[in-house]
Amino acid sequence: MTRLDSVPPPGLVLLGIVSLQLGAGFAKNLFEELPPSAVVTLRLATSTIVLAVVSRKLLADARYWSGKDWAVAAGFGLTLATMNVSIYESFARIPLGIAVTIEFLGPLGVAVAYSRRRLDVVWVLLAASGLVLLTRGGSGTVTAAGVAFALVSAMAWAAYILLSVATGRRLRGSSGLAVASTVGTLLVLPLGVASGGADLLRPDLVALGAGIGLLSSVIPYTLELEALRRMSAKLFGILMSLEPAVAAMVGVVVVGEILRAREWAAIGCVVVACVGATRTRAVATQGAPEV
């Protein structure tokens, strides 16, 4: 029995969520030294290296991939790059909890789009109410640019879900994710170099960026895979819906972001909407078309 086998699956999911959001909090603090696109570059580069090592045997089969296989993996990489750059740009402008809450409208939209239940209209309205609470009321912590970047990330996350399903159907193991991560890194690299410059070569910043990559990508991915091996996708989706609340708490503890009661209520609306939509569907993306 491995150490992960001794941890209950819900515990693995929660640990993954905390790791991911701690990575986001540390990344935001690093923005004082490096711009968001440079931090994203270090994060994606770290996950790409780890995935390439883990998937090296499976990647040998890439020479047999069809043109459509490569197109799906490349599209997956494009959405990965867009999602990461957009959410980090949002983090730079608005609190973590608010940015992640808005970003969660992406997977919620996918779940509702493939639903045939009238009850899901209630979850859409509840999530919309949360968004209105976040963007109205004159809070100085929320900017239009920050919200816009979070919405772009939400749309990219929706595309990411659909493309991850397609990639999983077409390609073995984590080989598709490894190629997607490589594509995403190559797409972000020019932005990171242009914005970060020589600072990207500073050993201390490289080490911090690598740590963020481990916390934000490698560790959550490993824990989530192990959890999904032993639990239903429905329960997994419900637990993942807690992510905005965890992001808000990490924002308070790690970044010192104090949210107003109205903003906590908005986060609560979106969390409840995500839980509700997940409970009424066994798998959010079940029935999604192949790409």
Secondary structure by P-SEA (a helix, b strand, c coil): ccccccccaaaaaaaaaaaaaaaaaaaaaacccccaaaaaaaaaaaaaaaaaaaacccccccccccaaaaaaaaaaaaaaaaaaaaaaaaaacccaaaaaaaaaaaaaaaaaaaccccaaaaaaaaaaaaaaaacccccccccaaaaaaaaaaaaaaaaaaaaaaaaaaccccaaaaaaaaaaaaaaaaaaaaaacccccccaaaaaaaaaaaaaccaaaaaaaaaaaacccaaaaaaaacaaaaaaaaaaaccccccccaaaaaaaaaaaaaaaaaaaaccccccccccc
